[in-house]
Amino acid sequence: MQHLRSSFWIGLYFIVAVAPLLAMLVEPPPGRGFWREFAVGIGFAGLSMMGLQFFLTGRFRSFTAPYGIDVVYHFHRLISLIAFAFLALHVGALLLASPELLLLLRPASAPAWMVTGVIGFLAFVVVIVTSLFRLKLGLSYEVWRAVHGYLSVAAVLLGVVHIMGVDYYTGSPVKRGLWLVMGAAWLLALVHVRVVKSFLQLQRPYTVAEVTPEQGRSWTLRLRPVGHDGIDFQAGQFAWLTLGKTPFTLREHPFSFASSAMERGEVRLTIKELGDFTSRIGDTAVGTRAYLDGPYGSFTIDGNRAPGFCFIAGGVGITPIMSILRTMADRHDRRPVLLLYGSKKWEEVTFREELEELKQRLRLELVHVLEEPPPRWTGECGLITAELMGRYLPENRMDLEYFICGPGPMQQGMRWAVARLGLPPHKINSESFNFV
């Protein structure tokens, strides 16, 4: 059933993306040469793909469930670059095929449809450049998100206006209606995530009941529901957190649940000081209003019948795994668990003491791997590698389910490691919060 849903959404995406191209073939106007028609077609496809990004980032659970929302966001980043390449090719091919169009760029005499097209394309340039080089440009997450959101909407709308203004392949009511319907659908997707979801969050607020320091420059926020029973989630999932008086803001960030899914009411999120927002998370005052949009993610063992698990964590990537371990302990799940936990220093190992305690409640083998071990350290050193994994994985390693969570370089290293060990790809689960 999951494969059918996955195939359905992929097929639907492809159909919608090429719909404007198919519409071009219905009662086409006189041709104007191959390269000019190619430029128009590739431009139509690029704008259609750009508009579909509002659905990819709309957090529709039925859409993200077959893949995992981090996979969908990764696809969003990649397909956006392809769509932008199509738009750039549209501009380049059009000017090569018809150099006289450059005369229409004169500010004093340029027609409105050309102005909207140029401004829309430049807006897409800014969106792509700021997304690829946000850190090098020194943009905070909040500033980048505002630029990204507002300019994306403006660029897509200007693109549709540009197509309507040219009015060569949109002369018939059906073709014009197709673009209007698609544009309206894109806007509705945006309204869903920016307005509807925020309104629903407003009805289910939380308050920060406690802020607890953890090792590794991390903090655990305990959130208490106000006027409702809280949120039901699966261990390993995450939610977007907003702190402040209202959820109608761009200042929301994804964080994993750290608490057991068996707990009811209050939830805990463990957050490491890494960026603009998180560097001040320890200063959050008790009593601060909070909102959660979730749960999301497929990084969970719920419904998984594997005979055992191998968890591989790096840094604060331990958080969703901690939620899973706490849940397993509360459920009295006695399946064997191997946890390979990479940290820089011993004093930075988040949940160090509780992990030792969980060994009494679970069939847990815990292996710490330190990059900078203290004197007289007898445990594992360096990075988690295929050789290190091979020393601890049991004989039935092919039957285990693997869960990997950590920073990007670690995830890349683990992809090489699991490939070298010949582990089944369908048993590898990974989580990444690099949604920018």
C-alpha positions, -999 to 999 in steps of 0.1 A, spaced: 0 0 0 29 24 9 45 17 -25 12 25 -43 8 58 -24 44 67 -32 40 59 -69 7 78 -70 22 110 -57 52 108 -80 29 102 -110 7 131 -100 36 154 -96 49 145 -131 15 150 -147 10 184 -131 45 195 -140 40 187 -177 4 198 -179 13 232 -195 34 214 -221 5 191 -230 -18 221 -232 5 237 -258 -2 208 -282 -40 215 -281 -49 237 -311 -14 252 -312 -8 286 -329 16 288 -358 51 277 -350 80 302 -347 109 279 -351 122 250 -330 144 269 -305 118 295 -298 92 269 -292 117 249 -271 124 280 -250 86 285 -244 81 248 -235 110 246 -211 99 279 -195 64 265 -189 78 234 -173 102 254 -151 74 277 -138 51 248 -132 77 230 -112 84 261 -92 48 265 -83 46 229 -71 73 238 -45 44 252 -24 30 217 -22 63 201 -14 69 224 15 32 225 26 36 197 52 7 177 39 10 145 59 -7 123 32 20 135 8 50 132 30 41 100 48 54 75 21 89 92 19 95 111 52 94 148 53 131 152 53 133 133 20 105 156 5 124 187 16 156 173 1 137 167 -32 124 202 -29 159 216 -29 171 195 -58 141 200 -80 141 237 -74 176 239 -89 164 219 -119 134 242 -123 156 272 -121 179 257 -147 148 253 -170 139 290 -165 175 301 -172 175 279 -203 142 295 -213 157 330 -212 189 320 -229 173 300 -257 147 327 -263 174 354 -267 195 332 -289 166 323 -311 152 358 -313 179 384 -304 154 412 -314 137 405 -281 165 424 -264 149 456 -278 119 450 -255 141 453 -225 144 491 -228 129 505 -196 110 533 -213 93 511 -239 92 476 -224 58 460 -224 43 450 -191 45 413 -198 83 416 -204 88 437 -172 69 411 -151 89 383 -167 123 400 -160 114 409 -125 101 374 -118 132 358 -131 155 381 -111 134 372 -80 141 335 -86 178 343 -89 178 360 -55 158 330 -40 183 305 -54 215 324 -45 204 332 -9 194 296 -4 227 282 -16 249 307 1 229 318 32 257 312 56 283 328 34 260 358 30 256 361 67 218 359 66 200 347 97 175 319 94 146 343 100 158 369 74 165 341 48 131 326 54 113 359 49 133 366 17 128 331 5 90 330 12 80 364 -1 102 365 -32 91 329 -41 55 339 -40 62 371 -60 83 353 -86 57 327 -93 28 352 -95 49 374 -118 56 344 -140 20 336 -144 12 372 -152 41 372 -177 26 341 -195 -9 357 -196 6 389 -209 24 372 -238 -9 355 -246 5 333 -274 -1 299 -259 -29 309 -235 -53 324 -261 -80 298 -255 -101 298 -223 -90 262 -215 -53 271 -216 -58 303 -197 -80 285 -172 -53 259 -166 -27 285 -155 -53 303 -134 -63 270 -117 -27 260 -111 -18 295 -97 -48 294 -74 -39 259 -62 -3 270 -54 -17 299 -34 -40 277 -15 -11 254 -6 7 285 8 -24 296 27 -27 261 42 8 261 57 10 298 66 -26 305 77 -47 274 83 -19 256 103 -11 286 123 -48 291 132 -50 255 143 -19 259 165 -35 290 180 -63 268 194 -38 244 210 -11 265 228 16 252 252 35 269 279 72 264 288 71 246 321 108 240 326 141 247 309 168 221 318 205 223 308 220 191 293 256 182 285 269 192 251 255 228 252 220 215 249 187 224 267 155 204 272 123 224 271 93 208 288 61 220 273 28 218 291 -5 219 270 -29 247 278 -66 238 275 -60 205 256 -46 170 261 -14 176 242 0 159 211 2 122 201 34 113 184 55 83 175 89 81 191 115 96 167 92 121 152 96 159 154 75 191 153 80 228 143 83 249 174 73 285 177 80 305 208 60 337 215 26 351 216 14 340 182 20 312 157 15 336 128 52 341 123 81 328 103 101 321 134 94 284 137 121 257 138 120 219 136 131 199 167 128 163 177 107 151 206 130 138 233 103 124 256 87 89 255 57 86 233 40 67 262 40 99 283 7 119 280 3 156 281 37 173 285 64 168 259 101 175 260 123 189 232 161 188 235 178 215 215 215 222 210 230 257 207 240 258 171 224 287 152 207 321 156 177 309 174 191 279 193 221 300 207 195 317 229 173 288 237 187 285 273 174 320 280 138 310 273 117 320 303 94 296 321 59 306 312 67 315 276 39 306 252 47 280 227 31 263 197 38 230 179 31 220 144 34 183 141 41 155 145 61 148 113 87 123 102 90 86 96 121 80 117 103 56 140 102 20 150 64 19 154 51 -10 134 86 -23 127 89 -60 135 127 -63 132 143 -86 157 166 -59 169 179 -24 161 212 -5 156 211 32 163 239 54 152 239 89 166 262 119 163 259 149 187 224 161 193 213 135 167 208 114 199 175 133 206 151 113 184 169 81 193 165 90 230 128 93 225 128 58 209 148 43 237 126 59 264 95 46 246 110 11 243 117 11 280 82 22 289 68 -5 266 90 -32 281 104 -39 246 131 -65 251 145 -66 216 183 -61 215 196 -26 207 231 -15 197 237 22 201 269 37 185 271 72 198 297 96 184 307 127 204 336 151 203 344 151 241 332 130 270 318 161 288 297 169 258 278 135 257 242 145 260 220 122 281 252 104 293 239 94 327 204 84 316 217 62 289 236 42 315 204 39 335 185 27 304 209 -2 302 191 -16 332 157 -14 315 166 -24 280 188 -50 262 211 -21 253 247 -23 243 261 13 244 293 22 226 307 57 230 330 69 203 350 101 211 369 123 188 389 138 216 390 113 244 401 121 279 433 106 294 432 69 301 401 65 280 398 28 270 368 31 247 365 37 210 381 68 195 378 88 163 348 84 141 322 57 136 335 37 106 326 5 88 354 -13 107 342 -1 141 306 -11 132 318 -45 121 333 -51 156 300 -47 173 273 -58 149 259 -92 157 258 -122 134 222 -114 124 232 -79 113 213 -83 80 181 -87 99 185 -56 120 169 -22 113 193 7 113 186 43 123 211 71 117 208 106 129 235 133 131 252 161 112 257 160 74 293 148 74 285 119 97 255 109 76 277 109 45 303 87 63 276 63 73 263 59 38 298 48 28 300 25 59 267 7 54 276 2 17 309 -13 26 293 -36 51 267 -47 25 237 -39 47 203 -40 30 194 -4 18 158 -9 27 167 -14 63 185 19 66 166 49 81 181 83 84 170 117 97 183 151 88 171 185 98 189 204 71 157 219 56 174 251 43 
